[in-house]
Amino acid sequence: MEHETGKLMYNLTKDLFPICRSITGNGVRDTLKILQTIIPLKIIEIPTGKKVFDWTIPKEWNIRDAYILDTEGNKIVDFKKNNLHVVGYSIPIDTVLSLDELQKHLFSIEEQPEAIPYVTSYYKENWGFCISHNQRQTLKKGFYKVYIDSELKQGHLTYGELILPGKTTKEIFLSTYICHPSLANNELSGPVLTAFLAKWIQSLPREFTYRIIFIPETIGSIAYLSENLYSMKQNIVAGFNITCVADNKDYSFLPSRYGNTLADKVAQHVLKWRQPNYKTYSFLERGSDERQYCSPGIDLPVVSIMRTKYTEYPEYHTSLDNLDFISSEGFEGAFNIYKECIKILEKNAFYKTTVLGEPQLGKRGLYPSTSIKRSSDSVRTILNFLTYADGTNDLIDIADFIRLPALELIPIVDKLIYHELISKIF
C-alpha cells in the first residue's frame, strides 16, 4: 500500500509525542524502551560528573508536574497539558509571585502569538514557564502561585546504540537525537525514521557494519565520541545525522566541513536525481550534531539530508511543530532517499574492466539478438559503464559521467561481475 511505512512511522511518532524528553532523565529512557519494540537497541548510561572531552555530564533532570494558578485559583498553565510549558531543566519552585515578578520567568514569542516556545536552561540553574504571547497579554495584575515539581540529581545521561555487523568492519554511521519534548519534525522525525531504517538494514545482506545511535543532542554526541572516537575514525566511511525528515516540503542538504567525503558525494548524487530542487546549505549554517562529528581532530564523514532544515521553518522550536506539521508522505519520501543512499553505498566500489578494447557482448547474452528501436539503449549503458571503469572511478563517479542514477547501474554491475568483465579493486 502507498505510504504504508510512512503511516507506521507517523503512528509511532504519535505514541512518542507526549513524552517529556530532555538531555537526561526518564523521558529519554521511556523513548528508548519504545524504540526497542522496533529494533534491538542497547541502552547505555554515563554517570553525572564524568568528563567527556571539554564537557562534563550534567545532573539528571526529571519533572513530574508544573503549573501556574491565577489570583482566583484557576490553573492557567499546565505542564500535563503541554510539556513545552516548562523551561527545560527548571529547578523546583513552589512560591507566590506578583505579576511583575512572574514576568521575569515567562517566555513567549510576540511574532508568533499563538505559539508556545521551546526554551531550555541546561547548564545554568534557573526556572521558567513558556506560554503563548496571546495568553501572556491577558494576565492581570495580582499574585500567582507557581509550582514546579522537578528534580536535579546525581544520575546518568542515557543513549541507545545498535551495531549491525557486516562482511567488513568498515562502517556506515547513523546518528539521531532524542532530547526534545513534544516537537514532531525537529525531534521525533529523526529517531523514528532512523529506527525504521535500522529495521530495514537488519533485513539486508550487508557489506558494511552499521553503527546506529540515538543520543541527546550535543552533550550526547560529545560523550559518545569521547568513548568511541578511535574505532569511529578507523572504520566509518560515511555517516548521516538524521533530523527534520517528516514535513512535506522541499529537501535540503548540509555538507561535511569541507564537503568532499563519500557521504557528501552519495547524498548529493541521490538528491540530484530524486529531488533536483533541493537546497544546499553551507557548513557555516550547521546547528546539530554535525558540529561535533566534523570538528577538527574528529573529522568524520557526516552529512545531513533533511526536508526543511532546522531553524528554516517558522514552526521550529515551538508548539506549532506538532503532529499536523508532519505527514506519512513526508516520512516515506525521506525514508526512500536514505534507503537509496544506503543501497548505493553497499554497492559502491572502484571497478576496472578485465578485457582490452570493447568486449564481445553477444556471446555473453548481453546484446539483443534482434535490433529494434531503443533496443541498443541497455547495450550503450553497459559500454558507457565499461568506458569509465578504468580503476580510477567508483560507482557514483561512473554514474555521474554517464548521466544516470547510480541505483540503476547496480544490476549492470552485477551482470558485468557475473560475466567477469569487471573486477572490484577496492
Secondary structure, DSSP 8 states (H G I E B T S, - for coil): -TTHHHHHHHHHHHHHTTS---SSSHHHHHHHHHHTTTS--EEEEEETT-EETTEE---EEEEEEEEEE-TTS-EEEETTT-GGGB-BTB--EEEEEEHHHHHTTEE--TTSTT--B--B-SSS-B--EE--HHHHHH--SSEEEEEEEEEEES-EEEEEEEEE--SSS-EEEEEEE---SS-IIIIIHHHHHHHHHHHHHHTS--SSEEEEEEE-TTHHHHHHHHHHHHHHHHHEEEEEE--S--SSS--EEE--SSS-SHHHHHHHHHHHHH-TT-EE--GGG--STHHHHTSTTT---EEEEESS-TTSSTTTTBTTSSTTT--HHHHHHHHHHHHHHHHHHHH--EEEESSSSS---GGGT-S-SS--TTTTHHHHHHHHHHHH-EEEEEHHHHHHHHTS-HHHHHHHHHHHHHTTSEEE--
